[in-house]
Amino acid sequence: MSGEDDYDVVVVGGGPGGYAAALYGASAGLRIALVEGGTVGGTCLNRGCIPAKALLHTAEVYRTATRAADFGVITDGTFTTDWARVAKRTTGIVDKLVGGLTGLIKKRKVELVTGHARLTDSGAVLVDGAQLRGRAVILATGSAPRTIPGFEFEDERIVSSDHSTRSSSLPDRVAVIGGGVIGSEFASMFTDIGVQTTLLEALPGGVLPTGPEPELAQTLRRALLGRGTTIHAGVKVNPPEKSSSGIVLGFQGNGESVKIEVDQVLVAVGRGPRSEDMGLADAGVRVTDKGFIDVDTATMATSRPGVYAVGDVVDTCGLAHIAYAEAIVAIKAILGERPLPIDYARIPWVVYTHPEVAWAGYTEAGAKAAGYDVVVHKHKFAGNGRAMIIGDTDGMVKVVAQRDGPILGVHIVGPWASELLAESYLAVNWQALPEEVGAFIHPHPSLSEAVGETMLALTGRSLHG
């Protein structure tokens, strides 16, 4: 592994960005080496997206079971969870996906190299002493959980989401620090499964303080409060103190000082790039003061010719599906094609809480700030027949459009918002007109009718809205 240009592309990192680059590049006929120090799949498959959503689905099943009588199914009224079995099921899902991915990598004839990679000043990649050379290098080393001073991760007491997705036990009382996507999802899961849950957020609102339409965040906040989550917004959290029966956590905000005792603190204040100890400076790869690799997002090229970077290690969105898209852009650039740059203002976002939150494009405030003259329409799930049938009517669809122009943003909170977003994402990115989408026929009864009704109402005429 020391000849000149052993490969067309050497990919460093086997998470979504890395394995997507390897698979897509191999399908285009490129010779690919994929370097991974651990298990392929990265954080998303092994400790993030997949196991987290498996736990959230367990919470959904539990929540539905406790409401069985609402559907005329009579039980003895008691339910419990075997968390060791939940953990085993989650591990089984992860292992099956890792096995499938490993097999696909082999089938595409991608050479999987195990070890820690560093760039050299000549542009080669050193993996535990072995040198790999390629016409191009793609860095996809991902991210790691951030923490805050005084909250160093420790065993089962102070943990990150990486720990909580694969834990074989549940705390009785948990404090989640951070009301963003990760914190909100875990607060939703813990609450539904019966854990006494306190959510602490430094910004106002407490739940999803940035990102979606404020109305969506408020709907989720009300839902969490209604199911028993305690939420404190605009607070500053003090370092924890250990007690004989748990952890004492103090925080201040809104003119009050509060102390609570919990069994576990989950720190969910975001993730930071894994860009250290990679030889980036020596190789001439520019890194920002926050540790992200600096790239031209039109091609994902770094400051070093022939070196690209994708995924969480660049300062874009930290989403697996965006890492996939960035990997395709990088490979196309390496092939000499002209990739279509990602429009980060119109990407799809999903929060897998209950209710789910999903959106693409501008918020109402964001569209106005961008200078658009906007019109807005909302349609609640409360009047949707399918939502009534499944017993899940909390939420709405909100569409933001340019007056006499295209759809600028679609925002959904409610049942299966994650799946409903696909049609709206296409509408936003194709800059479709409301009347064009409103003319689409949606099956009845279905949740998707709420999208169609909202679009139709923006034409000035409507059925039920």
Sequence and secondary structure as in RCSB ss.txt:
>XXXX:A:sequence
MSGEDDYDVVVVGGGPGGYAAALYGASAGLRIALVEGGTVGGTCLNRGCIPAKALLHTAEVYRTATRAADFGVIT
DGTFTTDWARVAKRTTGIVDKLVGGLTGLIKKRKVELVTGHARLTDSGAVLVDGAQLRGRAVILATGSAPRTIPG
FEFEDERIVSSDHSTRSSSLPDRVAVIGGGVIGSEFASMFTDIGVQTTLLEALPGGVLPTGPEPELAQTLRRALL
GRGTTIHAGVKVNPPEKSSSGIVLGFQGNGESVKIEVDQVLVAVGRGPRSEDMGLADAGVRVTDKGFIDVDTATM
ATSRPGVYAVGDVVDTCGLAHIAYAEAIVAIKAILGERPLPIDYARIPWVVYTHPEVAWAGYTEAGAKAAGYDVV
VHKHKFAGNGRAMIIGDTDGMVKVVAQRDGPILGVHIVGPWASELLAESYLAVNWQALPEEVGAFIHPHPSLSEA
VGETMLALTGRSLHG
>XXXX:A:secstr
  STT EEEEEE  SHHHHHHHHHHHHTT  EEEEESS TTHHHHHTSHHHHHHHHHHHHHHHHHHTGGGGT   
 S     HHHHHHHHHHHHHHHHHHHHHHHHHTT EEEES EEE TTS EEETTEEE EEEEEE   EEE   TT
   BTTTEE HHHHTT SS  SEEEEE  SHHHHHHHHHHHHHT EEEEEESSTTSSS SSS HHHHHHHHHHHH
HHT EEEES EE   EEETTEEEEEEEETTEEEEEEESEEEE S EEE  TTS HHHHT  B TTS B  BTTTT
B SSTTEEE GGGSSS   HHHHHHHHHHHHHHHTT       GGG EEEE SSSEEEEEE  HHHHHHTT  EE
EEEEEGGG HHHHHHT    EEEEEEETTS EEEEEEEETTHHHHHHHHHHHHHTT  HHHHHTS   SS TTHH
HHHHHHHTTT  S  
